[in-house]
Amino acid sequence: MFKKLITSPEAHGTELSRTYADAELICREGESSAEMFVIRRGSVRVFKASSRGELELAVLSKGDFFGEMSVLEGLPRDASAQALGEAEVLVMTAGALLVRLRRDPTFAFELLRRLSGRVRSLNARLVHAIGNGGDTSATSYTEALLYQSEGASSKAKPREGAA
């Protein structure tokens, strides 16, 4: 795995650029770590373990992010992420995220806009599940994936800002 240190003049946090090979795990559900990831190149599959195997939550691409819940809440990972093909991600600690938010308010706004979209999508999924009598089969999830608004959106991807 290639690692290149990117430091900011503020020195309150660092950002690491990491490249993952096809099918390599980037993070695992349940592990404790406080990093989030912004995809710079390639695609990433986000999934959860379930009694029926794996439940795919999203396939994310350049400009999308994941792992923010662990950074923001300090709790173990809620899902796993795996590279689809070779993928390069920007790894941000809480300190690096704070530096980025201070330096680039548009990054903060885009982050909030996408988080809001995920809540909206999750609400739609909940309503859909309740409407199906609580049916939680894999097919009942296909119409309202948790991160669907990112991949299906024709809107511009978030700016990554100066690295």
URNORUR-V898866 format. One record per run of one state. SS is the DSSP state (a for helix, b for strand, c for the rest). FROM is the first residue (numbers start at 1). TO is the last residue. If there is no record, write none. Layout:
ss: (SS:SS)
from: (FROM:FROM)
to: (TO:TO)
This chain:
ss: (c:b:c:b:c:b:c:b:c:b:c:b:c:a:c:b:a:c:a:c:a:c:a:c)
from: (1:3:8:14:21:25:28:35:51:53:62:65:67:68:74:80:94:104:105:132:138:142:148:153)
to: (2:7:13:20:24:27:34:50:52:61:64:66:67:73:79:93:103:104:131:137:141:147:152:163)
